[in-house]
Amino acid sequence: MSEAFPGPHAGPVTGHVPVLRLGEVLLVTLQGDLHDSTAQQLQQDLAETISHSGATGVIINISGVEIVDSFLGRVLAEIAGQTELLAARTVVVGMRPAVAITLVELGLTLPGVHTALSTEVAMELLTRHAPSSRFGGLRQESP
């Protein structure tokens, strides 16, 4: 069972990017180019959805993206960092070989971003390694 949450409107290039909830995991599919305002709205939607739903993972499908440039690389890294702060993990799926080669050639690293070959593998990865408690992994240092 899946539900669109928080109910964004799909647009081919601009506007909202749909965020689907599949149990404890959120699924985002990027199509075409991601513009500044759309990227910012996606980051906000994901943060709010994780916060309200208690999701433990985010899968970002980039199979519909022709080119991953430094802007999209930065957006993916920011999303991963943001979701990690909210006790969730990010997995990118659907990366084409040419995109992977381009990322390496540009020297772009995506800190905090895990990759998987398919959405099914990503779901397995996120559900198999899901923390037993959203705050169970936090440690406090002694003063």
Kinemage of the C-alpha trace (Angstrom):
@kinemage 1
@onewidth
@group {chain A} dominant
@subgroup {mainchain}
@vectorlist {calphas} color= white
{ca met a 1} P 0.000 0.000 0.000
{ca ser a 2} L 1.349 3.379 -0.924
{ca glu a 3} L 0.156 6.883 -0.408
{ca ala a 4} L 1.257 10.188 -1.796
{ca phe a 5} L 2.408 12.295 1.086
{ca pro a 6} L 2.135 15.273 1.615
{ca gly a 7} L 0.229 15.452 -1.668
{ca pro a 8} L 2.420 17.416 -4.067
{ca his a 9} L 1.472 17.992 -7.684
{ca ala a 10} L 3.517 16.300 -10.388
{ca gly a 11} L 5.140 18.430 -13.024
{ca pro a 12} L 7.383 17.454 -15.920
{ca val a 13} L 10.239 19.789 -15.044
{ca thr a 14} L 9.140 22.368 -12.490
{ca gly a 15} L 6.726 22.321 -9.571
{ca his a 16} L 6.454 19.645 -6.929
{ca val a 17} L 8.068 16.230 -7.079
{ca pro a 18} L 5.727 13.523 -5.749
{ca val a 19} L 6.811 11.840 -2.510
{ca leu a 20} L 5.233 8.404 -2.111
{ca arg a 21} L 5.174 6.599 1.211
{ca leu a 22} L 5.730 2.839 1.116
{ca gly a 23} L 5.560 1.788 4.751
{ca glu a 24} L 8.650 3.163 6.484
{ca val a 25} L 10.246 4.254 3.192
{ca leu a 26} L 9.641 7.309 1.016
{ca leu a 27} L 10.004 7.020 -2.759
{ca val a 28} L 10.882 9.979 -4.967
{ca thr a 29} L 11.194 9.702 -8.752
{ca leu a 30} L 12.999 12.520 -10.529
{ca gln a 31} L 12.034 13.193 -14.143
{ca gly a 32} L 13.935 15.630 -16.323
{ca asp a 33} L 15.877 18.585 -14.999
{ca leu a 34} L 15.506 19.706 -11.400
{ca his a 35} L 15.277 23.485 -11.020
{ca asp a 36} L 16.299 25.473 -7.941
{ca ser a 37} L 12.773 26.072 -6.663
{ca thr a 38} L 11.759 22.449 -7.276
{ca ala a 39} L 14.858 21.150 -5.474
{ca gln a 40} L 14.206 23.431 -2.516
{ca gln a 41} L 10.550 22.352 -2.355
{ca leu a 42} L 11.565 18.672 -2.559
{ca gln a 43} L 13.993 19.088 0.339
{ca gln a 44} L 11.292 20.775 2.409
{ca asp a 45} L 8.666 18.143 1.500
{ca leu a 46} L 11.037 15.299 2.413
{ca ala a 47} L 12.009 16.867 5.750
{ca glu a 48} L 8.373 17.452 6.701
{ca thr a 49} L 7.294 14.002 5.559
{ca ile a 50} L 10.096 12.234 7.455
{ca ser a 51} L 9.349 14.286 10.545
{ca his a 52} L 5.597 13.623 10.461
{ca ser a 53} L 5.607 10.019 9.253
{ca gly a 54} L 8.641 8.608 11.046
{ca ala a 55} L 10.016 7.221 7.784
{ca thr a 56} L 13.417 5.548 8.153
{ca gly a 57} L 14.499 5.661 4.517
{ca val a 58} L 14.295 7.636 1.286
{ca ile a 59} L 14.734 6.129 -2.170
{ca ile a 60} L 15.463 8.584 -4.966
{ca asn a 61} L 14.989 7.125 -8.443
{ca ile a 62} L 17.053 9.069 -10.995
{ca ser a 63} L 16.425 6.781 -13.989
{ca gly a 64} L 14.471 9.602 -15.660
{ca val a 65} L 17.371 12.036 -15.363
{ca glu a 66} L 19.521 12.369 -18.466
{ca ile a 67} L 22.384 14.337 -16.918
{ca val a 68} L 23.584 14.542 -13.332
{ca asp a 69} L 25.557 17.752 -13.017
{ca ser a 70} L 27.195 19.376 -10.006
{ca phe a 71} L 23.876 21.041 -9.041
{ca leu a 72} L 21.959 17.761 -8.881
{ca gly a 73} L 24.903 16.095 -7.153
{ca arg a 74} L 24.841 18.805 -4.490
{ca val a 75} L 21.057 18.484 -4.093
{ca leu a 76} L 21.326 14.699 -3.618
{ca ala a 77} L 24.114 15.148 -1.048
{ca glu a 78} L 22.084 17.810 0.800
{ca ile a 79} L 19.016 15.567 0.872
{ca ala a 80} L 21.125 12.699 2.231
{ca gly a 81} L 22.616 14.927 4.934
{ca gln a 82} L 19.208 16.295 5.869
{ca thr a 83} L 17.580 12.860 6.049
{ca glu a 84} L 20.488 11.530 8.122
{ca leu a 85} L 19.920 14.314 10.656
{ca leu a 86} L 16.288 13.160 10.802
{ca ala a 87} L 17.403 9.542 11.492
{ca ala a 88} L 16.695 8.241 7.987
{ca arg a 89} L 18.922 6.879 5.198
{ca thr a 90} L 18.994 7.819 1.515
{ca val a 91} L 19.504 5.390 -1.362
{ca val a 92} L 19.745 6.505 -5.002
{ca val a 93} L 18.579 4.032 -7.658
{ca gly a 94} L 18.393 4.052 -11.443
{ca met a 95} L 21.798 5.561 -12.075
{ca arg a 96} L 22.805 4.994 -15.678
{ca pro a 97} L 26.389 3.937 -16.418
{ca ala a 98} L 27.022 7.201 -18.295
{ca val a 99} L 25.852 9.167 -15.255
{ca ala a 100} L 28.199 7.217 -12.964
{ca ile a 101} L 31.092 7.851 -15.354
{ca thr a 102} L 30.256 11.563 -15.470
{ca leu a 103} L 30.153 11.805 -11.672
{ca val a 104} L 33.584 10.196 -11.443
{ca glu a 105} L 35.006 12.393 -14.207
{ca leu a 106} L 33.686 15.520 -12.486
{ca gly a 107} L 35.133 14.343 -9.182
{ca leu a 108} L 31.710 14.558 -7.545
{ca thr a 109} L 31.307 12.532 -4.405
{ca leu a 110} L 27.910 12.112 -2.861
{ca pro a 111} L 28.564 11.895 0.879
{ca gly a 112} L 25.838 10.067 2.762
{ca val a 113} L 24.242 8.761 -0.429
{ca his a 114} L 24.053 5.001 -0.834
{ca thr a 115} L 23.278 3.453 -4.213
{ca ala a 116} L 21.418 0.357 -5.346
{ca leu a 117} L 20.747 -1.148 -8.757
{ca ser a 118} L 16.972 -1.224 -8.345
{ca thr a 119} L 14.155 0.011 -6.140
{ca glu a 120} L 13.622 -3.548 -4.882
{ca val a 121} L 17.251 -3.838 -3.762
{ca ala a 122} L 17.033 -0.402 -2.130
{ca met a 123} L 13.864 -1.410 -0.245
{ca glu a 124} L 15.598 -4.552 0.980
{ca leu a 125} L 18.655 -2.557 2.021
{ca leu a 126} L 16.594 -0.014 3.935
{ca thr a 127} L 14.267 -2.491 5.621
{ca arg a 128} L 17.023 -4.972 6.493
{ca his a 129} L 19.155 -2.280 8.097
{ca ala a 130} L 16.308 -0.309 9.640
{ca pro a 131} L 17.112 0.744 13.207
{ca ser a 132} L 14.980 -0.850 15.906
{ca ser a 133} L 14.424 2.611 17.317
{ca arg a 134} L 14.659 5.907 15.470
{ca phe a 135} L 16.835 7.218 18.297
{ca gly a 136} L 18.574 3.972 19.211
{ca gly a 137} L 21.722 4.892 17.312
{ca leu a 138} L 22.333 8.171 19.150
{ca arg a 139} L 25.109 8.306 21.676
{ca gln a 140} L 25.811 10.989 24.177
{ca glu a 141} L 29.374 11.824 25.023
{ca ser a 142} L 30.238 12.036 28.695
{ca pro a 143} L 31.247 15.528 29.858
